[in-house]
Amino acid sequence: MGHDVIVVTGASSGFGRLSAEALALAGHTVYASMRDTQGRNASQVEGVDYFAKDNGVDLRTVEMDVQSQSSVDAAIEKVFNANGRIDAVVHNAGHMVFGPAEALRRNSWPNSTTSTW
């Protein structure tokens, strides 16, 4: 089996990060997407870079906020332009809604249960 180009959303930590690392170790080109790569997740980007170098794998980061269509479009365009294809997307990114469910207005639910894809 050849290598695939895979995008993993929500890969700054947890299952997303572990999935990205495991897929890279399996020989795939993996893009670990996360928000705010220049700010609060800069240390996560550094950790991904160290993991890739230490393990000799093709694991990269890409800025993506799945709640922003323009951010998703830019990230997907960047990955596609670099590789000519995207073979799989692991949509792991989550969205939190704080407060009791009964306090949410009906029109706020679609934003908490869907993504831009």
C-alpha positions as CSV (number, residue, x, y, z in Angstrom):
1,M,0.0,0.0,0.0
2,G,1.3,3.4,-0.9
3,H,1.3,6.4,1.3
4,D,-1.7,8.7,1.5
5,V,-2.0,12.4,2.1
6,I,-4.1,12.8,5.2
7,V,-5.5,15.9,7.0
8,V,-6.3,15.4,10.7
9,T,-8.4,18.2,12.3
10,G,-8.1,19.1,15.9
11,A,-4.6,17.7,16.1
12,S,-3.0,20.0,18.7
13,S,-3.5,17.4,21.4
14,G,-5.5,14.3,22.5
15,F,-6.9,11.8,20.0
16,G,-6.2,14.1,17.1
17,R,-2.5,14.4,17.9
18,L,-2.2,10.7,18.6
19,S,-4.0,9.8,15.3
20,A,-1.7,12.2,13.3
21,E,1.4,10.6,14.9
22,A,0.2,7.0,14.3
23,L,-0.7,7.7,10.7
24,A,2.7,9.3,10.1
25,L,4.4,6.4,11.7
26,A,2.5,4.1,9.3
27,G,4.2,5.9,6.4
28,H,1.6,8.5,5.3
29,T,2.0,12.2,4.7
30,V,0.0,13.8,7.5
31,Y,-1.1,17.3,8.1
32,A,-1.9,18.0,11.8
33,S,-4.3,20.9,11.7
34,M,-4.9,23.2,14.6
35,R,-5.9,26.8,15.4
36,D,-3.6,29.6,16.3
37,T,-0.3,28.0,15.3
38,Q,1.5,31.2,15.8
39,G,0.0,31.9,19.3
40,R,-1.3,29.5,21.9
41,N,-0.5,26.4,19.9
42,A,3.0,27.4,18.9
43,S,4.5,24.9,21.4
44,Q,2.3,22.2,19.8
45,V,3.6,23.0,16.4
46,E,7.1,22.7,17.8
47,G,6.2,19.3,19.4
48,V,4.9,18.0,16.0
49,D,8.1,19.2,14.3
50,Y,10.3,17.4,16.9
51,F,8.2,14.2,16.6
52,A,8.6,14.3,12.8
53,K,12.4,14.8,13.0
54,D,12.9,12.2,15.8
55,N,10.9,9.5,14.0
56,G,11.8,10.3,10.4
57,V,8.2,10.8,9.4
58,D,6.3,13.2,7.1
59,L,4.2,15.0,9.7
60,R,3.4,18.6,9.2
61,T,1.2,21.2,10.7
62,V,-1.3,23.5,9.0
63,E,-3.4,26.3,10.5
64,M,-7.1,25.5,10.4
65,D,-10.1,26.6,12.4
66,V,-13.0,24.4,11.4
67,Q,-15.5,27.0,12.4
68,S,-14.2,29.4,9.8
69,Q,-14.9,28.5,6.1
70,S,-12.1,30.8,4.9
71,S,-9.6,29.1,7.3
72,V,-10.7,25.7,6.1
73,D,-10.5,26.7,2.5
74,A,-7.0,28.2,2.9
75,A,-5.7,25.1,4.8
76,I,-7.1,22.6,2.2
77,E,-5.8,24.7,-0.7
78,K,-2.3,24.7,1.0
79,V,-2.3,20.9,1.4
80,F,-3.7,20.2,-2.0
81,N,-1.2,22.6,-3.7
82,A,1.7,21.0,-1.9
83,N,0.7,17.4,-2.8
84,G,-1.7,17.5,-5.8
85,R,-4.3,15.5,-3.8
86,I,-5.8,14.8,-0.4
87,D,-6.7,11.1,0.2
88,A,-8.4,11.3,3.6
89,V,-9.6,13.7,6.2
90,V,-9.9,12.6,9.9
91,H,-12.4,15.1,11.3
92,N,-11.5,15.1,15.0
93,A,-12.0,18.8,15.9
94,G,-14.6,19.4,18.5
95,H,-16.8,22.3,19.4
96,M,-17.8,23.1,23.0
97,V,-21.0,24.7,24.1
98,F,-20.9,26.0,27.7
99,G,-23.9,26.1,29.9
100,P,-27.1,24.0,30.4
101,A,-28.6,22.7,27.2
102,E,-32.0,24.1,28.1
103,A,-30.5,27.6,28.1
104,L,-29.4,27.4,24.5
105,R,-31.8,29.0,22.0
106,R,-33.0,26.7,19.2
107,N,-31.1,28.6,16.5
108,S,-27.8,28.1,18.3
109,W,-27.9,24.3,17.9
110,P,-26.9,24.0,14.2
111,N,-23.7,25.9,14.9
112,S,-22.8,23.4,17.7
113,T,-23.6,20.2,15.8
114,T,-22.3,20.9,12.3
115,S,-19.0,22.0,10.8
116,T,-18.0,23.9,7.6
117,W,-17.5,20.6,5.7
